Amino acid sequence: MADSDIQICFDAENQIRVLDVSKFKQMEALETECTAFTEKIHSFTSTVQTLVEVLDGQAKRIEFEKLRAIGISLSENLQKWMFSVVPGERLVLRLQKSVEKDSRTTNGASRTSTSV
């Protein structure tokens, strides 16, 4: 840029400006618009973040309620099945479960004693 291209002006406040007055005013208007745009973007970002937090909370509540409903349904089905089984069969099932539990306990104890 040559020295002849530079225009020195005085603004309304008697400050020296290198830019033309009209260009300086355009620059100030652009700066104001950019500041407003940036503030709107920050506001939008915080709104979106709040929305995401609310949706995450709702998703967790929905998942909890879904698992709770599945658990209740399984529990009801198990109770229906247990009451529909003949009493003698229930005794057999209990004995089988206790035998399995005892065998697991015995296997666990033998494993720990052999590994020592």
Phi and psi restraints in degrees (value plus and minus 20) as a CYANA .aco file:
   2 ALA   PHI    -103.1   -63.1
   2 ALA   PSI     139.5   179.5
   3 ASP   PHI     -84.2   -44.2
   3 ASP   PSI     -46.8    -6.8
   4 SER   PHI     -93.4   -53.4
   4 SER   PSI     -38.3     1.7
   5 ASP   PHI    -100.3   -60.3
   5 ASP   PSI     -38.3     1.7
   6 ILE   PHI    -101.4   -61.4
   6 ILE   PSI     108.9   148.9
   7 GLN   PHI    -135.4   -95.4
   7 GLN   PSI     103.1   143.1
   8 ILE   PHI    -119.1   -79.1
   8 ILE   PSI     107.7   147.7
   9 CYS   PHI    -150.1  -110.1
   9 CYS   PSI     144.6   184.6
  10 PHE   PHI    -134.6   -94.6
  10 PHE   PSI     114.1   154.1
  11 ASP   PHI    -108.0   -68.0
  11 ASP   PSI    -191.9  -151.9
  12 ALA   PHI     -86.8   -46.8
  12 ALA   PSI     -42.0    -2.0
  13 GLU   PHI    -115.6   -75.6
  13 GLU   PSI      -7.8    32.2
  14 ASN   PHI      41.0    81.0
  14 ASN   PSI      17.1    57.1
  15 GLN   PHI    -121.6   -81.6
  15 GLN   PSI     124.6   164.6
  16 ILE   PHI     -96.5   -56.5
  16 ILE   PSI     110.9   150.9
  17 ARG   PHI    -145.2  -105.2
  17 ARG   PSI     121.1   161.1
  18 VAL   PHI    -107.0   -67.0
  18 VAL   PSI     -50.4   -10.4
  19 LEU   PHI    -103.0   -63.0
  19 LEU   PSI     136.7   176.7
  20 ASP   PHI     -84.9   -44.9
  20 ASP   PSI     130.9   170.9
  21 VAL   PHI     -78.1   -38.1
  21 VAL   PSI     -64.1   -24.1
  22 SER   PHI     -85.5   -45.5
  22 SER   PSI     -60.1   -20.1
  23 LYS   PHI     -87.4   -47.4
  23 LYS   PSI     -57.3   -17.3
  24 PHE   PHI     -84.6   -44.6
  24 PHE   PSI     -62.7   -22.7
  25 LYS   PHI     -84.8   -44.8
  25 LYS   PSI     -58.4   -18.4
  26 GLN   PHI     -83.2   -43.2
  26 GLN   PSI     -60.8   -20.8
  27 MET   PHI     -84.0   -44.0
  27 MET   PSI     -62.6   -22.6
  28 GLU   PHI     -84.0   -44.0
  28 GLU   PSI     -61.2   -21.2
  29 ALA   PHI     -83.4   -43.4
  29 ALA   PSI     -61.6   -21.6
  30 LEU   PHI     -84.1   -44.1
  30 LEU   PSI     -60.2   -20.2
  31 GLU   PHI     -83.0   -43.0
  31 GLU   PSI     -62.1   -22.1
  32 THR   PHI     -83.3   -43.3
  32 THR   PSI     -63.4   -23.4
  33 GLU   PHI     -83.6   -43.6
  33 GLU   PSI     -61.6   -21.6
  34 CYS   PHI     -84.4   -44.4
  34 CYS   PSI     -60.7   -20.7
  35 THR   PHI     -83.4   -43.4
  35 THR   PSI     -64.7   -24.7
  36 ALA   PHI     -83.2   -43.2
  36 ALA   PSI     -61.4   -21.4
  37 PHE   PHI     -82.3   -42.3
  37 PHE   PSI     -63.6   -23.6
  38 THR   PHI     -82.6   -42.6
  38 THR   PSI     -61.5   -21.5
  39 GLU   PHI     -83.5   -43.5
  39 GLU   PSI     -60.4   -20.4
  40 LYS   PHI     -84.3   -44.3
  40 LYS   PSI     -59.6   -19.6
  41 ILE   PHI     -83.7   -43.7
  41 ILE   PSI     -63.1   -23.1
  42 HIS   PHI     -83.7   -43.7
  42 HIS   PSI     -61.0   -21.0
  43 SER   PHI     -83.4   -43.4
  43 SER   PSI     -63.9   -23.9
  44 PHE   PHI     -82.5   -42.5
  44 PHE   PSI     -62.2   -22.2
  45 THR   PHI     -81.8   -41.8
  45 THR   PSI     -63.5   -23.5
  46 SER   PHI     -88.2   -48.2
  46 SER   PSI     -55.1   -15.1
  47 THR   PHI     -85.1   -45.1
  47 THR   PSI     -63.7   -23.7
  48 VAL   PHI     -84.7   -44.7
  48 VAL   PSI     -60.4   -20.4
  49 GLN   PHI     -83.1   -43.1
  49 GLN   PSI     -62.0   -22.0
  50 THR   PHI     -82.7   -42.7
  50 THR   PSI     -63.3   -23.3
  51 LEU   PHI     -80.9   -40.9
  51 LEU   PSI     -63.5   -23.5
  52 VAL   PHI     -83.3   -43.3
  52 VAL   PSI     -60.8   -20.8
  53 GLU   PHI     -83.8   -43.8
  53 GLU   PSI     -62.6   -22.6
  54 VAL   PHI     -83.8   -43.8
  54 VAL   PSI     -64.3   -24.3
  55 LEU   PHI     -85.1   -45.1
  55 LEU   PSI     -58.0   -18.0
  56 ASP   PHI     -81.9   -41.9
  56 ASP   PSI     -63.2   -23.2
  57 GLY   PHI     -81.9   -41.9
  57 GLY   PSI     -63.4   -23.4
  58 GLN   PHI     -84.7   -44.7
  58 GLN   PSI     -60.1   -20.1
  59 ALA   PHI     -82.3   -42.3
  59 ALA   PSI     -60.3   -20.3
  60 LYS   PHI     -85.4   -45.4
  60 LYS   PSI     -61.6   -21.6
  61 ARG   PHI     -84.2   -44.2
  61 ARG   PSI     -62.1   -22.1
  62 ILE   PHI     -83.1   -43.1
  62 ILE   PSI     -64.5   -24.5
  63 GLU   PHI     -82.6   -42.6
  63 GLU   PSI     -61.4   -21.4
  64 PHE   PHI     -82.5   -42.5
  64 PHE   PSI     -67.2   -27.2
  65 GLU   PHI     -84.7   -44.7
  65 GLU   PSI     -56.5   -16.5
  66 LYS   PHI     -83.3   -43.3
  66 LYS   PSI     -67.6   -27.6
  67 LEU   PHI     -84.6   -44.6
  67 LEU   PSI     -56.8   -16.8
  68 ARG   PHI     -83.8   -43.8
  68 ARG   PSI     -63.2   -23.2
  69 ALA   PHI     -84.5   -44.5
  69 ALA   PSI     -59.6   -19.6
  70 ILE   PHI     -84.2   -44.2
  70 ILE   PSI     -62.4   -22.4
  71 GLY   PHI     -83.0   -43.0
  71 GLY   PSI     -62.5   -22.5
  72 ILE   PHI     -83.5   -43.5
  72 ILE   PSI     -63.2   -23.2
  73 SER   PHI     -82.3   -42.3
  73 SER   PSI     -65.2   -25.2
  74 LEU   PHI     -83.2   -43.2
  74 LEU   PSI     -60.6   -20.6
  75 SER   PHI     -83.4   -43.4
  75 SER   PSI     -63.8   -23.8
  76 GLU   PHI     -83.4   -43.4
  76 GLU   PSI     -62.6   -22.6
  77 ASN   PHI     -83.6   -43.6
  77 ASN   PSI     -59.4   -19.4
  78 LEU   PHI     -85.1   -45.1
  78 LEU   PSI     -62.2   -22.2
  79 GLN   PHI     -83.8   -43.8
  79 GLN   PSI     -63.1   -23.1
  80 LYS   PHI     -80.2   -40.2
  80 LYS   PSI     -62.8   -22.8
  81 TRP   PHI     -85.8   -45.8
  81 TRP   PSI     -63.0   -23.0
  82 MET   PHI     -84.0   -44.0
  82 MET   PSI     -57.6   -17.6
  83 PHE   PHI     -99.0   -59.0
  83 PHE   PSI     -39.3     0.7
  84 SER   PHI    -104.7   -64.7
  84 SER   PSI     -37.5     2.5
  85 VAL   PHI     -95.4   -55.4
  85 VAL   PSI     120.3   160.3
  86 VAL   PHI     -82.7   -42.7
  86 VAL   PSI     122.0   162.0
  87 PRO   PHI     -72.7   -32.7
  87 PRO   PSI     -56.9   -16.9
  88 GLY   PHI     -85.0   -45.0
  88 GLY   PSI     -58.2   -18.2
  89 GLU   PHI     -87.1   -47.1
  89 GLU   PSI     -54.3   -14.3
  90 ARG   PHI     -83.6   -43.6
  90 ARG   PSI     -59.4   -19.4
  91 LEU   PHI     -83.5   -43.5
  91 LEU   PSI     -62.7   -22.7
  92 VAL   PHI     -82.1   -42.1
  92 VAL   PSI     -64.6   -24.6
  93 LEU   PHI     -81.1   -41.1
  93 LEU   PSI     -62.3   -22.3
  94 ARG   PHI     -83.5   -43.5
  94 ARG   PSI     -62.2   -22.2
  95 LEU   PHI     -82.7   -42.7
  95 LEU   PSI     -62.2   -22.2
  96 GLN   PHI     -81.9   -41.9
  96 GLN   PSI     -62.2   -22.2
  97 LYS   PHI     -84.6   -44.6
  97 LYS   PSI     -61.7   -21.7
  98 SER   PHI     -87.7   -47.7
  98 SER   PSI     -56.8   -16.8
  99 VAL   PHI     -84.9   -44.9
  99 VAL   PSI     -63.6   -23.6
 100 GLU   PHI     -82.4   -42.4
 100 GLU   PSI     -61.1   -21.1
 101 LYS   PHI     -84.5   -44.5
 101 LYS   PSI     -63.7   -23.7
 102 ASP   PHI     -83.2   -43.2
 102 ASP   PSI     -60.9   -20.9
 103 SER   PHI     -87.4   -47.4
 103 SER   PSI     -56.2   -16.2
 104 ARG   PHI     -86.0   -46.0
 104 ARG   PSI     -61.7   -21.7
 105 THR   PHI     -84.5   -44.5
 105 THR   PSI     -63.5   -23.5
 106 THR   PHI     -85.3   -45.3
 106 THR   PSI     -64.0   -24.0
 107 ASN   PHI     -83.7   -43.7
 107 ASN   PSI     -59.5   -19.5
 108 GLY   PHI     -86.0   -46.0
 108 GLY   PSI     -59.6   -19.6
 109 ALA   PHI     -89.4   -49.4
 109 ALA   PSI     -59.7   -19.7
 110 SER   PHI     -89.5   -49.5
 110 SER   PSI     -53.2   -13.2
 111 ARG   PHI     -85.9   -45.9
 111 ARG   PSI     -62.3   -22.3
 112 THR   PHI     -90.2   -50.2
 112 THR   PSI     -54.7   -14.7
 113 SER   PHI     -94.9   -54.9
 113 SER   PSI     -51.8   -11.8
 114 THR   PHI     -97.1   -57.1
 114 THR   PSI     -47.1    -7.1
 115 SER   PHI    -100.8   -60.8
 115 SER   PSI     -34.9     5.1
